[in-house]
Amino acid sequence: MKKSALYFTNKSRETLLLLILCFLFNFSSAQEVLDKLKEQYDKVSVTNPERLIVAGKYATALFFNQQEVKAGQILKDNIQIASRLPDGKYAANLYAIEAMNYRISERIKESKSSFDKAKEFASKSKDVEIKGYISYCEGWLYTRNNKEGEAVRSFLRAIRYFDQAPPSRTLNSRKSTTYKELTSIYANWNEHQLQEKYSLLALDLAIQQNDPIAIFDAYMLMGYMYEQQYIKNDTNHKLRDQAEKYYLLAINTYNKNKATIPFPSNLSFVANNLAYLYFSFFPDSYQDQAIQYAELALKQGAATQQYTHVASAYGIMAEIALKNKKPERAKAYLLSALMEITKSSVPDQNIILSIYENLSEIAEQENNLAEAIRYHKVYMETFKSIYNQEQLELGKRLEAQFDKERQQQQLIRMQLETDKKEQQLRLLHTVSLQQKQQYENLKLHEENQRKELELTQLESEKRTQELKLSRLETQNRAQDILSFKNEISYKEKINKYYVALILFFLLVLLLMLYAYKQRSKSMRQNKELYNFSLDKERQNSKISILTAMLDGQEQERGRLARDLHDGLGGLLSTTKISLSQLTNKVDSPMKNDMQKSLLQLDTAVEELRRVAHNLMPDLLNRYGLEEALQDYAVRMSNVELDIDVQFLHYSNQLTKDEQLLVYRVIQELVNNAIKHAAPKQIIIQIVEEADYYTITVEDDGKGFDIDQVKGNHSAGLHNIQSRIDFLKGKFTIQSEKDVGTSVEIIFPKK
């Protein structure tokens, strides 16, 4: 019987699947995670950048729950919002997720396009972590394209970025996932030292995070790594014992944290590995442990519908039964394994082939030739179907092997570069030691200078003693000159009187100068107050002129609207009635022309009404600004243009004149956008705050050069500025070519 055929077939596949699952989910089952992410996504405001981060996680969860269309739509909607933000990290993150989703769906061209956009937006961001994440995604794509050498370079670059990034909620999970990818590649290359290095890094990171899921995964990967090394070197029993140790640590971690680890399928995977390890590589005295963990794998695999795990557990138990000379029990286990593997949505044909071969051998040993022949026939049919497929894949494997050897050569070159850098580091260390020695020399020099200073102080004290002696001699001489001082004291008093008189005159002069300066200061303040009053009067005059001008414009608009509606409108309606009456009296050839004329008159009347309404909107006077703008948005919207009006905290406290000014400003901005920018969407937002109003008009049109427009001194901007000056407000314009324009107006409440 072929040993462990059921078990080893799926090992590498299970490991890769496990890494993907651990990357996707952290704290609950798939549906619970999906519901939780949906709740978070709906709860966060559209204007909050946090929504873009939640959108990436939500789209990923939807994609792996077979809701690819919805996931793609959520990504596209949020990418449009993220692309307009100044920081490119949000758009880069969403484009990277979209690229990986496309790659899993085998849409190679779309995946490359999305990843190129992710790199473009990442280059515009100063966020170091997003640059590392884009490098990780690049390595992930290289791995799936069988370019493991390029993948390793990308993963190492990602780790360098992550090491430079400040702490965040996602940093450690992204770094851990990168370690696991490197572990998988180095395992394929049989680079056990590097595999062990990054496995230990993943384990240390998981322990630092105190994350039971990550710790469980790290223990499982470490056990699998040592098991594979022991299979290649079965004389080193330390490797076998290390594999057993980490598998047991993984199972103990799961048992202690059942409530927070939602992956019992991973437990069945580890239990199968440990059962096979005890059965194949330990003495027969460990057979009870092998059966114990095989039964654990059987129980957990059945509970989680992991039919491949169940089949593997039955296979191990069948081998134990055969070893104990119990063919009937082995046959029952193999038939159970066959039944379980066929429940899988994609059953592994190699496992089925092994089962039929083993059943045929057992039947032959029992001299049941008919049954042995029947199982052998099924075995041959399965083998032929697999053989044809393997022949097609043989060329691919050979090509992959060539790429692998080439990638190993690249790894050797990378290791040489690493050695070179280590030599440079050692050289830098030597330089550092030299600098340290120089520092010690400077300290010794400083100590010498301190002692010289002490010697100087002693000499100074000696000179002080000599000075005291000189003072005694001076006192004797002072007695001699005391009489001389008495003689000149009278003269000094006279001089003091003169000095006092001079000081008095100087004080009077200073007081006069002070009084002069105070008077000059007062005159200057009066002049400034006069200038301020004059400026205020000019401002009031300007506002009065602007008010009169705006009132005149609105009166003229109203008169034109009434004249157009009452005069030209009535004339067109009368003409339409006359033509309608003539239509029934003319012949058929002329009737079609008359109908076309009537349609043209209808169009003219509708256009006349639209022009009159724009000149003087009745809804503004009747119902206020909100209804007028909603009506204006509906009238200006069409198939190619969507205008959305939003009022936030608006209490309708603006006066009629203020509402009209706001309406005219928004009307001018929307007309300019439609005329010059060719947008697909315009968003008008009016927000009432405690002390002021904020008006924002955004479009996704062509954009323009702000400096160039300001230099042209356009009449439209002048009209807008005039109305905003009347409101005592200010406005700012932000525009970028091929992205769009955003105008923000702020004016105070009265």
FENHUQUI-V117723 format. One record per pair of residues at least 6 apart in sequence whose C-alpha atoms are under 8 Angstrom apart, sorted by the first residue. I is the first residue (numbers start at 1). GAP is how many residues later the second one is. Records with the same first field share a line. If there is no record, write none. Layout:
I: GAP, GAP
This chain:
1: 356, 357, 360
2: 352, 356
3: 316
4: 272, 311, 312, 315
5: 346, 349
6: 305, 306, 309, 310, 345, 348, 349
7: 265, 269, 305, 306, 308, 309
9: 341, 342
10: 298
14: 255
16: 168
18: 248
19: 158, 161
22: 191, 192, 195
23: 154
24: 36, 37
25: 8
26: 187
27: 6, 233, 234, 235
28: 232, 233, 234
29: 233, 234
30: 31, 35
33: 28
34: 24, 27, 28
37: 17, 20, 21
38: 20
40: 14
41: 10, 13, 14, 17
44: 6, 7
45: 6
49: 41
52: 26, 30, 38, 42
53: 37, 40
55: 19, 20, 23
56: 19, 37, 38, 41
58: 13
59: 11, 12, 13, 15, 16
60: 11, 37, 41
62: 6, 8, 9
63: 7, 8, 38
72: 26
75: 19, 20, 23
78: 16
79: 12, 15, 16
82: 6, 8, 9
83: 7, 8
84: 655
87: 37, 38, 39
88: 33, 34, 35, 36, 37
89: 32, 33, 35, 36, 38, 41
91: 27, 30
92: 25, 26, 27, 28, 29, 30, 38, 42
93: 25, 37, 40, 41
94: 24
95: 19, 20, 22, 23
96: 18, 19, 22, 38, 41
98: 13, 16, 17
99: 11, 12, 13, 14, 15, 16
100: 11, 37, 41
101: 10
102: 6, 8, 9
103: 8, 38
115: 23
118: 16
119: 15
122: 8, 9, 12
123: 8
127: 38
128: 33, 34, 36, 37
129: 32, 33, 35, 36, 37, 42
131: 27, 30
132: 25, 26, 27, 28, 29, 30
133: 25, 41
134: 24
135: 19, 20, 22, 23
136: 18, 19, 22, 42
138: 13, 16
139: 9, 11, 12, 13, 14, 15, 16
140: 11, 41
141: 10
142: 6, 8, 9
143: 8
146: 254, 257
147: 256, 260
148: 37, 256, 259
149: 255, 257, 258, 259, 261, 262
150: 257
152: 30, 33
155: 23, 26, 27
158: 20
159: 16, 19
162: 9, 13
165: 6
172: 33, 37
176: 26, 29, 30
179: 19, 20, 22, 23
180: 18, 19, 22
182: 13, 16
183: 11, 12, 13, 15, 16
184: 11
186: 6, 8, 9
187: 8, 38
189: 215, 219
192: 37
195: 30
196: 26, 29
199: 19, 22, 23
200: 18, 22
202: 16
203: 11, 12, 15, 16
206: 6, 8, 9, 12
207: 8
212: 41, 42, 45, 48, 49
213: 47, 48
215: 35, 38
216: 33, 34, 35, 37, 38
217: 33
219: 27, 28, 30, 31
220: 26, 27, 30, 50
222: 21, 24
223: 19, 20, 21, 22, 23, 24
224: 19, 23, 49
225: 18
226: 13, 14, 16, 17
227: 12, 13, 16, 50
229: 10
230: 6, 7, 9, 10
240: 37, 41
244: 30, 33
247: 23, 24, 26, 27
248: 26
250: 20
251: 16, 19, 20
254: 7, 13
264: 36, 37, 40
265: 35, 36, 39, 41
267: 30, 33
268: 28, 29, 30, 31, 32, 33, 41
269: 28, 40
270: 27
271: 22, 23, 25, 26
272: 21, 22, 25, 37, 40, 41
274: 16, 19
275: 14, 15, 16, 17, 18, 19, 41
276: 14, 40
277: 13
278: 8, 9, 11, 12
279: 7, 8, 11, 37, 41
287: 33
291: 26
294: 19, 20, 22, 23
295: 18
297: 12, 13, 16
298: 11, 12, 15, 16
299: 11
301: 6, 7, 8, 9
302: 8
306: 38
307: 33, 34, 36, 37
308: 32, 33, 36, 39
310: 27, 30, 31
311: 25, 26, 27, 29, 30
312: 25
314: 19, 20, 22, 23
315: 18, 19, 22
317: 13, 16
318: 11, 12, 13, 14, 15, 16
319: 11
320: 10
321: 6, 8, 9
322: 8
327: 35
331: 28, 31
334: 21, 24, 25
335: 20
337: 18
338: 14, 17
341: 6, 7, 10, 11
349: 33, 37
350: 36
352: 30
353: 26, 29, 30
356: 19, 20, 22, 23
357: 18, 19, 22
359: 13, 16
360: 11, 12, 13, 14, 15, 16
361: 11
362: 10
363: 6, 8, 9
364: 8
543: 183
546: 176, 180
547: 179
554: 62
557: 58, 59
558: 57, 58
560: 52, 55
561: 50, 51, 52, 54, 55
562: 50
564: 44, 48
565: 43, 44, 47
569: 36, 39, 40
572: 29, 33
573: 32
576: 22, 25
579: 15, 19
580: 18
583: 8, 11, 12
584: 7
617: 11
619: 6, 8, 9
620: 7, 8, 39, 40
621: 35
624: 28, 32, 35
625: 27, 34, 35, 38
626: 21
629: 16, 34
630: 15
633: 10, 11, 12
634: 9
636: 7
637: 6
640: 40
641: 38, 39, 40, 41
642: 38, 39, 40
643: 38, 39, 40, 41
644: 37, 38, 39, 40
645: 38, 39, 40
646: 37, 38, 39, 40
647: 38, 39, 40
648: 37, 38, 39, 40
649: 38, 39, 40
650: 36, 37, 38
651: 37
658: 69
661: 62, 63
665: 55, 58
666: 31
668: 48, 52
669: 28
670: 12, 27
673: 6, 26, 28
676: 26
677: 24, 25, 26, 63
678: 23, 24
679: 20, 21, 22, 23
680: 19, 20, 21
681: 18, 19, 20
682: 15, 16, 17, 18
683: 13, 14, 15, 16
684: 11, 12, 13, 14
685: 10, 11, 12
686: 7, 8, 9, 10
687: 6, 7, 8
688: 6
691: 57, 58
692: 54, 55, 56, 57
693: 53, 54, 55, 56
694: 50, 51, 52, 53
695: 49, 50, 51
696: 46, 47, 48, 49
697: 45, 46, 47
698: 42, 43, 44, 45
699: 41, 42, 43
700: 38, 39, 40, 41
701: 37, 38, 39, 40
702: 34, 35, 36, 37, 38
703: 32, 33, 34, 35, 36, 37, 38
704: 31, 32, 33, 37
705: 30, 31, 32
706: 27, 28, 29
724: 6, 7, 23
727: 20, 21
728: 19, 20
729: 16, 17, 18, 19
730: 15, 16, 17
731: 12, 13, 14, 15
732: 11, 12, 13
733: 8, 9, 10, 11
734: 7, 8, 9
735: 6, 7
